């Protein structure tokens, strides 16, 4: 008996139905048809994931909260805060700049800080790594350490460990390590500043000695000891001498009109006038009146003297400026006050921080459900194509 043949139009319709995507209702019906398979695989996936996470160790976190002191600047910085820009040009301007205080974040992320923690708490053993793999151990520490700088100005640092007490000890000890590193850096800086200022003070003393010797020799040769006072006294004396000449000229003119030019009294007054004029000339053009220089050369003597005197005064002020700073640098070199103070010490955690077993198991179950749904859909398509 012959089987009925399928009409060409019906074959095209069946092919079109196989190629079109399933609607939402059809897909949901397909999943319901295989609900037992989905339930078993999803539940099994969640249970297996939960069982695997049970083999993971519990990790506990501890956080320490610490703050900088009210006055983070050293004595050197506070002294330089009121110093003029001209004095900062000596090379000390950087000391008082904002970059003087070392960033605590940089210290907490330094290799020295990490190696101190790794050695103190034997973290290579906790991370199940050999001691020779330093970089891997540091990477493990970074994964289990979180540093935060809060807007209020305080710092927090959180450590994770399989032992809650160990996590708290690491957090509290980290502040001690960071303070030690910061103090060492400050001592190094203070030592450099001390050496620099000692050298500048030595140079200032040498310059003062040289200028003082030049000033002493110049004053001895020219008999200058106080130019301003000497100039005032000399101008007053010279003015009085010139006034005496004018008075004597009036007196001579009076005698000449009264007694005649050949009178002995008139001649005597003329001699006195000539003597006064000679004294004024000598005072203005010869040395000895106010020092070992003539009045006409007073500027040539006074200006070099004032230049030397100004240099001497300037270096004296520089020395007076350097002395207290040198003493402060010596104090900073032996300063032992901490740079950070603990506000809230870390305490052992009572609850684990990770692993989140329920989330892992739920995520695994969801993943298995999605994979199972895809498997059912692909299997349905393949079976439809084969038919």
C-alpha positions as a LaTeX table, in Angstrom:
\begin{tabular}{lrrr}
\hline
Residue & $x$ (\AA) & $y$ (\AA) & $z$ (\AA) \\
\hline
Unk1 & 0.00 & 0.00 & 0.00 \\
Unk2 & 1.44 & 3.34 & $-0.96$ \\
Unk3 & 2.00 & 6.03 & 1.72 \\
Unk4 & 0.31 & 9.33 & 1.08 \\
Unk5 & 2.61 & 11.96 & $-0.29$ \\
Unk6 & 2.99 & 15.34 & 1.42 \\
Unk7 & 1.90 & 18.22 & $-0.66$ \\
Unk8 & 4.63 & 20.74 & $-1.48$ \\
Unk9 & 2.79 & 23.57 & 0.25 \\
Unk10 & 2.49 & 21.57 & 3.48 \\
Unk11 & 6.24 & 20.84 & 3.46 \\
Unk12 & 7.04 & 24.54 & 3.20 \\
Unk13 & 4.72 & 25.29 & 6.13 \\
Unk14 & 6.41 & 22.69 & 8.38 \\
Unk15 & 9.88 & 24.03 & 7.48 \\
Unk16 & 8.79 & 27.56 & 8.35 \\
Unk17 & 7.44 & 26.45 & 11.74 \\
Unk18 & 10.73 & 24.77 & 12.62 \\
Unk19 & 12.77 & 27.88 & 11.83 \\
Unk20 & 10.68 & 30.47 & 13.70 \\
Unk21 & 11.73 & 31.34 & 17.32 \\
Unk22 & 9.70 & 30.04 & 20.24 \\
Unk23 & 7.35 & 32.44 & 21.95 \\
Unk24 & 7.62 & 33.11 & 25.64 \\
Unk25 & 4.71 & 30.83 & 26.44 \\
Unk26 & 6.11 & 28.03 & 24.29 \\
Unk27 & 9.53 & 28.36 & 25.94 \\
Unk28 & 7.96 & 28.33 & 29.42 \\
Unk29 & 5.91 & 25.26 & 28.47 \\
Unk30 & 9.07 & 23.55 & 27.24 \\
Unk31 & 10.79 & 24.23 & 30.59 \\
Unk32 & 7.76 & 22.92 & 32.50 \\
Unk33 & 7.91 & 19.77 & 30.43 \\
Unk34 & 11.47 & 19.21 & 31.69 \\
Unk35 & 10.96 & 20.67 & 35.16 \\
Unk36 & 12.18 & 17.55 & 36.91 \\
Unk37 & 15.50 & 17.71 & 35.04 \\
Unk38 & 15.88 & 21.42 & 35.83 \\
Unk39 & 15.02 & 20.98 & 39.50 \\
Unk40 & 17.45 & 18.13 & 39.97 \\
Unk41 & 20.37 & 19.78 & 38.15 \\
Unk42 & 19.79 & 23.19 & 39.77 \\
Unk43 & 19.55 & 21.72 & 43.25 \\
Unk44 & 22.55 & 19.49 & 42.63 \\
Unk45 & 24.59 & 22.43 & 41.34 \\
Unk46 & 23.75 & 24.52 & 44.40 \\
Unk47 & 24.53 & 21.67 & 46.79 \\
Unk48 & 27.83 & 20.89 & 45.08 \\
Unk49 & 28.85 & 24.58 & 45.13 \\
Unk50 & 27.88 & 24.83 & 48.79 \\
Unk51 & 29.88 & 21.72 & 49.56 \\
Unk52 & 32.92 & 23.13 & 47.79 \\
Unk53 & 32.67 & 26.43 & 49.67 \\
Unk54 & 32.55 & 24.53 & 52.93 \\
Unk55 & 36.15 & 23.54 & 52.25 \\
Unk56 & 37.16 & 27.22 & 52.03 \\
Unk57 & 38.55 & 28.75 & 55.23 \\
Unk58 & 36.65 & 31.54 & 56.93 \\
Unk59 & 38.23 & 34.99 & 56.62 \\
Unk60 & 37.69 & 37.65 & 59.27 \\
Unk61 & 38.25 & 41.38 & 58.94 \\
Unk62 & 39.43 & 43.94 & 61.50 \\
Unk63 & 39.62 & 47.72 & 61.01 \\
Unk64 & 41.69 & 50.33 & 62.84 \\
Unk65 & 40.78 & 54.03 & 62.68 \\
Unk66 & 43.54 & 56.59 & 63.23 \\
Unk67 & 43.98 & 60.34 & 62.83 \\
Unk68 & 46.91 & 62.75 & 62.36 \\
Unk69 & 47.85 & 65.18 & 65.17 \\
Unk70 & 46.20 & 68.59 & 65.37 \\
Unk71 & 49.40 & 70.28 & 64.23 \\
Unk72 & 51.01 & 68.02 & 61.64 \\
Unk73 & 53.70 & 70.56 & 60.83 \\
Unk74 & 57.08 & 70.27 & 62.44 \\
Unk75 & 58.64 & 73.16 & 64.29 \\
Unk76 & 60.67 & 73.86 & 61.19 \\
Unk77 & 57.56 & 74.25 & 59.07 \\
Unk78 & 55.80 & 76.52 & 61.55 \\
Unk79 & 58.86 & 78.76 & 61.75 \\
Unk80 & 59.06 & 79.00 & 57.99 \\
Unk81 & 55.37 & 79.80 & 57.71 \\
Unk82 & 56.03 & 83.46 & 58.56 \\
Unk83 & 59.31 & 83.82 & 56.70 \\
Unk84 & 59.42 & 86.11 & 53.70 \\
Unk85 & 59.93 & 84.69 & 50.25 \\
Unk86 & 63.35 & 86.29 & 50.08 \\
Unk87 & 64.59 & 84.21 & 53.00 \\
Unk88 & 63.03 & 81.07 & 51.57 \\
Unk89 & 65.22 & 81.55 & 48.51 \\
Unk90 & 68.13 & 80.34 & 50.60 \\
Unk91 & 66.95 & 76.85 & 49.74 \\
Unk92 & 64.70 & 76.24 & 52.73 \\
Unk93 & 61.41 & 76.99 & 51.03 \\
Unk94 & 60.65 & 73.33 & 50.38 \\
Unk95 & 60.71 & 72.56 & 54.08 \\
Unk96 & 57.65 & 74.64 & 54.72 \\
Unk97 & 55.78 & 73.54 & 51.63 \\
Unk98 & 52.71 & 71.43 & 51.62 \\
Unk99 & 54.68 & 68.38 & 50.46 \\
Unk100 & 56.73 & 68.20 & 53.64 \\
Unk101 & 54.34 & 65.84 & 55.44 \\
Unk102 & 54.83 & 62.43 & 53.90 \\
Unk103 & 51.62 & 60.92 & 52.59 \\
Unk104 & 50.49 & 58.24 & 54.98 \\
Unk105 & 48.91 & 56.35 & 52.09 \\
Unk106 & 52.31 & 56.09 & 50.41 \\
Unk107 & 53.84 & 54.74 & 53.61 \\
Unk108 & 51.07 & 52.18 & 54.06 \\
Unk109 & 51.60 & 50.98 & 50.49 \\
Unk110 & 55.39 & 50.85 & 50.71 \\
Unk111 & 57.36 & 47.63 & 50.39 \\
Unk112 & 59.04 & 48.25 & 53.75 \\
Unk113 & 55.64 & 48.39 & 55.44 \\
Unk114 & 54.42 & 45.22 & 53.71 \\
Unk115 & 57.57 & 43.23 & 54.42 \\
Unk116 & 57.39 & 44.16 & 58.11 \\
Unk117 & 53.87 & 42.73 & 58.33 \\
Unk118 & 54.79 & 39.65 & 56.30 \\
Unk119 & 57.73 & 38.87 & 58.58 \\
Unk120 & 55.95 & 39.66 & 61.85 \\
Unk121 & 52.84 & 37.56 & 61.17 \\
Unk122 & 54.35 & 34.85 & 58.92 \\
Unk123 & 51.89 & 35.62 & 56.12 \\
Unk124 & 53.65 & 33.37 & 53.62 \\
Unk125 & 52.47 & 30.39 & 55.65 \\
Unk126 & 48.92 & 31.73 & 55.88 \\
Unk127 & 48.76 & 32.28 & 52.12 \\
Unk128 & 50.32 & 28.82 & 51.57 \\
Unk129 & 53.25 & 30.23 & 49.62 \\
Unk130 & 56.99 & 29.62 & 50.01 \\
Unk131 & 59.01 & 32.37 & 51.64 \\
Unk132 & 61.06 & 32.78 & 48.47 \\
Unk133 & 58.03 & 34.04 & 46.50 \\
Unk134 & 58.13 & 37.55 & 47.96 \\
Unk135 & 56.15 & 39.22 & 45.18 \\
Unk136 & 53.33 & 36.68 & 45.40 \\
Unk137 & 53.16 & 37.05 & 49.19 \\
Unk138 & 52.98 & 40.85 & 48.85 \\
Unk139 & 50.23 & 40.44 & 46.27 \\
Unk140 & 48.33 & 38.25 & 48.72 \\
Unk141 & 48.72 & 40.88 & 51.43 \\
Unk142 & 47.41 & 43.60 & 49.11 \\
Unk143 & 44.33 & 41.48 & 48.39 \\
Unk144 & 43.67 & 41.18 & 52.12 \\
Unk145 & 44.37 & 44.82 & 53.00 \\
Unk146 & 42.21 & 47.88 & 52.32 \\
Unk147 & 43.36 & 51.46 & 53.01 \\
Unk148 & 40.96 & 54.41 & 53.05 \\
Unk149 & 41.36 & 58.14 & 53.58 \\
Unk150 & 38.05 & 59.62 & 54.71 \\
Unk151 & 36.83 & 63.18 & 54.00 \\
Unk152 & 36.99 & 64.06 & 57.70 \\
Unk153 & 40.77 & 63.60 & 57.65 \\
Unk154 & 41.03 & 60.21 & 59.36 \\
Unk155 & 42.45 & 56.99 & 57.95 \\
Unk156 & 41.14 & 53.45 & 58.16 \\
Unk157 & 42.99 & 50.28 & 57.33 \\
Unk158 & 41.32 & 46.87 & 57.21 \\
Unk159 & 43.08 & 43.49 & 57.30 \\
Unk160 & 41.64 & 40.07 & 56.57 \\
Unk161 & 42.93 & 36.83 & 58.09 \\
Unk162 & 41.71 & 33.34 & 58.81 \\
Unk163 & 42.24 & 34.12 & 62.50 \\
Unk164 & 40.10 & 37.00 & 63.85 \\
Unk165 & 42.63 & 37.85 & 66.58 \\
Unk166 & 45.44 & 37.87 & 64.04 \\
Unk167 & 43.49 & 40.27 & 61.81 \\
Unk168 & 43.03 & 42.67 & 64.74 \\
Unk169 & 46.70 & 42.39 & 65.72 \\
Unk170 & 47.78 & 43.13 & 62.15 \\
Unk171 & 45.57 & 46.23 & 61.99 \\
Unk172 & 46.83 & 47.62 & 65.30 \\
Unk173 & 50.46 & 46.79 & 64.58 \\
Unk174 & 50.25 & 48.43 & 61.16 \\
Unk175 & 49.90 & 51.86 & 62.82 \\
Unk176 & 53.06 & 51.24 & 64.85 \\
Unk177 & 55.00 & 50.22 & 61.74 \\
Unk178 & 53.77 & 53.23 & 59.78 \\
Unk179 & 54.67 & 55.59 & 62.63 \\
Unk180 & 58.16 & 54.11 & 62.80 \\
Unk181 & 58.68 & 54.54 & 59.05 \\
Unk182 & 57.34 & 58.10 & 59.15 \\
Unk183 & 59.61 & 59.02 & 62.07 \\
Unk184 & 62.63 & 57.58 & 60.26 \\
Unk185 & 61.79 & 59.66 & 57.20 \\
Unk186 & 61.39 & 62.78 & 59.32 \\
Unk187 & 64.72 & 62.12 & 61.03 \\
Unk188 & 66.42 & 61.74 & 57.67 \\
Unk189 & 64.91 & 65.00 & 56.48 \\
Unk190 & 65.81 & 66.77 & 59.72 \\
Unk191 & 69.37 & 65.45 & 59.44 \\
Unk192 & 69.67 & 66.79 & 55.89 \\
Unk193 & 68.25 & 70.14 & 57.02 \\
Unk194 & 70.62 & 70.28 & 59.99 \\
Unk195 & 73.67 & 69.59 & 57.84 \\
Unk196 & 72.53 & 72.15 & 55.30 \\
Unk197 & 71.91 & 74.86 & 57.90 \\
Unk198 & 75.17 & 74.13 & 59.68 \\
Unk199 & 76.94 & 74.68 & 56.37 \\
Unk200 & 74.99 & 77.89 & 55.73 \\
Unk201 & 75.77 & 79.10 & 59.24 \\
Unk202 & 79.44 & 78.32 & 58.71 \\
Unk203 & 79.37 & 80.26 & 55.44 \\
Unk204 & 77.59 & 83.16 & 57.17 \\
Unk205 & 80.23 & 83.27 & 59.92 \\
Unk206 & 83.00 & 83.22 & 57.31 \\
Unk207 & 81.34 & 86.02 & 55.33 \\
Unk208 & 80.76 & 88.06 & 58.48 \\
Unk209 & 84.41 & 87.68 & 59.47 \\
Unk210 & 85.59 & 88.74 & 56.02 \\
Unk211 & 83.25 & 91.76 & 55.84 \\
Unk212 & 84.12 & 92.73 & 59.41 \\
Unk213 & 87.84 & 92.72 & 58.62 \\
Unk214 & 87.25 & 94.82 & 55.49 \\
Unk215 & 85.04 & 97.24 & 57.42 \\
Unk216 & 87.60 & 97.56 & 60.20 \\
Unk217 & 90.47 & 98.22 & 57.79 \\
Unk218 & 88.43 & 100.73 & 55.78 \\
Unk219 & 87.36 & 102.61 & 58.92 \\
Unk220 & 90.92 & 102.67 & 60.24 \\
Unk221 & 92.38 & 104.05 & 57.01 \\
Unk222 & 89.70 & 106.69 & 56.46 \\
Unk223 & 88.90 & 107.36 & 60.14 \\
Unk224 & 85.22 & 106.56 & 59.58 \\
Unk225 & 83.24 & 104.96 & 62.36 \\
Unk226 & 79.70 & 106.33 & 61.97 \\
Unk227 & 79.11 & 107.99 & 58.59 \\
Unk228 & 75.67 & 109.36 & 59.37 \\
Unk229 & 76.67 & 110.94 & 62.68 \\
Unk230 & 79.96 & 112.14 & 61.25 \\
Unk231 & 78.26 & 113.68 & 58.21 \\
Unk232 & 75.79 & 115.53 & 60.43 \\
Unk233 & 78.56 & 116.87 & 62.67 \\
Unk234 & 80.75 & 117.88 & 59.72 \\
Unk235 & 78.00 & 119.70 & 57.85 \\
Unk236 & 77.04 & 121.57 & 61.02 \\
Unk237 & 80.65 & 122.62 & 61.67 \\
Unk238 & 81.22 & 123.62 & 58.03 \\
Unk239 & 78.01 & 125.65 & 58.00 \\
Unk240 & 79.13 & 127.51 & 61.10 \\
Unk241 & 82.51 & 128.22 & 59.50 \\
Unk242 & 80.90 & 129.59 & 56.34 \\
Unk243 & 78.54 & 131.70 & 58.43 \\
Unk244 & 81.61 & 133.08 & 60.25 \\
Unk245 & 83.14 & 134.05 & 56.89 \\
Unk246 & 80.00 & 135.93 & 55.91 \\
Unk247 & 79.91 & 137.70 & 59.26 \\
Unk248 & 83.57 & 138.63 & 58.92 \\
Unk249 & 82.98 & 140.00 & 55.40 \\
Unk250 & 80.25 & 142.25 & 56.79 \\
Unk251 & 82.56 & 143.38 & 59.57 \\
Unk252 & 85.40 & 144.18 & 57.12 \\
Unk253 & 83.02 & 146.18 & 54.94 \\
Unk254 & 81.84 & 148.11 & 58.00 \\
Unk255 & 85.41 & 148.92 & 59.12 \\
Unk256 & 86.32 & 149.94 & 55.58 \\
Unk257 & 83.47 & 152.42 & 55.38 \\
Unk258 & 84.16 & 153.79 & 58.88 \\
Unk259 & 87.95 & 153.98 & 59.00 \\
Unk260 & 89.13 & 153.54 & 55.45 \\
Unk261 & 90.84 & 150.67 & 53.68 \\
Unk262 & 94.36 & 151.48 & 54.95 \\
Unk263 & 93.39 & 151.68 & 58.60 \\
Unk264 & 95.20 & 149.11 & 60.81 \\
Unk265 & 91.88 & 147.96 & 62.24 \\
Unk266 & 90.52 & 147.34 & 58.75 \\
Unk267 & 93.68 & 145.44 & 57.76 \\
Unk268 & 93.42 & 143.31 & 60.91 \\
Unk269 & 89.83 & 142.37 & 60.07 \\
Unk270 & 90.92 & 141.50 & 56.51 \\
Unk271 & 93.59 & 139.18 & 57.93 \\
Unk272 & 90.94 & 137.47 & 60.06 \\
Unk273 & 88.71 & 137.09 & 56.97 \\
Unk274 & 91.55 & 135.54 & 54.96 \\
Unk275 & 92.24 & 133.11 & 57.81 \\
Unk276 & 88.59 & 132.06 & 57.97 \\
Unk277 & 88.43 & 131.56 & 54.21 \\
Unk278 & 91.59 & 129.47 & 54.38 \\
Unk279 & 90.05 & 127.27 & 57.07 \\
Unk280 & 86.89 & 126.74 & 54.98 \\
Unk281 & 88.98 & 125.84 & 51.94 \\
Unk282 & 91.09 & 123.37 & 53.91 \\
Unk283 & 87.97 & 121.81 & 55.42 \\
Unk284 & 86.44 & 121.29 & 51.97 \\
Unk285 & 89.53 & 120.26 & 49.99 \\
Unk286 & 92.01 & 118.77 & 52.46 \\
Unk287 & 91.83 & 115.75 & 54.79 \\
Unk288 & 91.79 & 116.02 & 58.55 \\
Unk289 & 88.65 & 118.03 & 59.20 \\
Unk290 & 86.27 & 115.07 & 59.59 \\
Unk291 & 88.54 & 112.14 & 58.87 \\
Unk292 & 91.31 & 111.04 & 56.62 \\
Unk293 & 89.51 & 112.43 & 53.59 \\
Unk294 & 88.46 & 115.78 & 52.12 \\
Unk295 & 84.86 & 116.92 & 52.25 \\
Unk296 & 84.70 & 116.86 & 48.46 \\
Unk297 & 85.62 & 113.14 & 48.61 \\
Unk298 & 83.10 & 112.30 & 51.32 \\
Unk299 & 80.82 & 110.37 & 48.95 \\
Unk300 & 83.74 & 108.33 & 47.66 \\
Unk301 & 84.42 & 107.29 & 51.24 \\
Unk302 & 80.90 & 107.10 & 52.66 \\
Unk303 & 79.30 & 104.98 & 49.92 \\
Unk304 & 81.84 & 102.10 & 50.09 \\
Unk305 & 81.66 & 102.18 & 53.87 \\
Unk306 & 77.84 & 102.02 & 53.84 \\
Unk307 & 77.97 & 99.18 & 51.32 \\
Unk308 & 80.25 & 97.17 & 53.59 \\
Unk309 & 78.16 & 98.06 & 56.62 \\
Unk310 & 74.94 & 97.00 & 54.83 \\
Unk311 & 76.47 & 93.64 & 53.88 \\
Unk312 & 77.58 & 93.15 & 57.47 \\
Unk313 & 74.08 & 93.92 & 58.81 \\
Unk314 & 72.44 & 91.63 & 56.22 \\
Unk315 & 74.66 & 88.66 & 57.09 \\
Unk316 & 74.09 & 89.33 & 60.80 \\
Unk317 & 70.33 & 89.04 & 60.21 \\
Unk318 & 70.83 & 85.85 & 58.20 \\
Unk319 & 72.82 & 84.36 & 61.07 \\
Unk320 & 70.13 & 85.38 & 63.55 \\
Unk321 & 67.58 & 83.68 & 61.28 \\
Unk322 & 69.57 & 80.45 & 60.92 \\
Unk323 & 70.44 & 79.90 & 64.58 \\
Unk324 & 66.91 & 79.08 & 65.87 \\
Unk325 & 66.21 & 77.00 & 62.77 \\
Unk326 & 69.35 & 74.98 & 63.36 \\
Unk327 & 68.29 & 74.30 & 66.94 \\
Unk328 & 64.82 & 73.27 & 65.74 \\
Unk329 & 66.34 & 70.92 & 63.16 \\
Unk330 & 68.40 & 69.31 & 65.91 \\
Unk331 & 65.26 & 68.85 & 67.99 \\
Unk332 & 63.34 & 67.39 & 65.03 \\
Unk333 & 66.18 & 64.95 & 64.43 \\
Unk334 & 65.52 & 63.35 & 67.82 \\
Unk335 & 61.76 & 63.88 & 67.94 \\
Unk336 & 59.85 & 60.71 & 68.86 \\
Unk337 & 56.23 & 61.84 & 68.87 \\
Unk338 & 54.01 & 59.67 & 66.60 \\
Unk339 & 52.64 & 61.04 & 63.37 \\
Unk340 & 49.31 & 59.22 & 63.74 \\
Unk341 & 47.13 & 58.49 & 66.76 \\
Unk342 & 44.74 & 55.55 & 67.04 \\
Unk343 & 41.14 & 56.67 & 67.39 \\
Unk344 & 39.45 & 53.25 & 67.32 \\
Unk345 & 41.65 & 50.23 & 67.85 \\
Unk346 & 40.87 & 47.08 & 65.88 \\
Unk347 & 38.99 & 44.31 & 67.72 \\
Unk348 & 38.55 & 40.65 & 66.71 \\
Unk349 & 35.52 & 40.08 & 64.49 \\
Unk350 & 32.72 & 37.81 & 65.68 \\
Unk351 & 31.41 & 37.08 & 62.18 \\
Unk352 & 33.27 & 36.02 & 59.09 \\
Unk353 & 33.64 & 38.43 & 56.19 \\
Unk354 & 34.02 & 35.76 & 53.51 \\
Unk355 & 33.35 & 33.44 & 51.81 \\
Unk356 & 29.69 & 34.30 & 51.18 \\
Unk357 & 28.61 & 30.69 & 50.87 \\
Unk358 & 24.92 & 31.37 & 50.33 \\
Unk359 & 25.67 & 33.80 & 47.50 \\
Unk360 & 28.11 & 31.38 & 45.90 \\
Unk361 & 25.65 & 28.49 & 46.14 \\
Unk362 & 22.79 & 30.65 & 44.82 \\
Unk363 & 24.91 & 31.93 & 41.94 \\
Unk364 & 25.99 & 28.40 & 41.06 \\
Unk365 & 22.39 & 27.16 & 41.14 \\
Unk366 & 21.29 & 30.03 & 38.90 \\
Unk367 & 24.12 & 29.30 & 36.49 \\
Unk368 & 23.20 & 25.60 & 36.34 \\
Unk369 & 19.54 & 26.53 & 35.74 \\
Unk370 & 20.48 & 28.81 & 32.84 \\
Unk371 & 22.78 & 26.19 & 31.33 \\
Unk372 & 20.08 & 23.54 & 31.75 \\
Unk373 & 17.53 & 25.76 & 30.02 \\
Unk374 & 19.92 & 26.33 & 27.13 \\
Unk375 & 20.56 & 22.58 & 26.93 \\
Unk376 & 16.82 & 21.85 & 26.77 \\
Unk377 & 16.29 & 24.47 & 24.06 \\
Unk378 & 19.19 & 23.20 & 21.93 \\
Unk379 & 18.05 & 19.59 & 22.35 \\
Unk380 & 14.53 & 20.57 & 21.30 \\
Unk381 & 15.81 & 22.31 & 18.18 \\
Unk382 & 18.03 & 19.39 & 17.22 \\
Unk383 & 15.21 & 16.88 & 17.68 \\
Unk384 & 12.87 & 19.06 & 15.63 \\
Unk385 & 15.37 & 19.30 & 12.79 \\
Unk386 & 16.00 & 15.54 & 12.82 \\
Unk387 & 12.24 & 14.86 & 12.53 \\
\hline
\end{tabular}
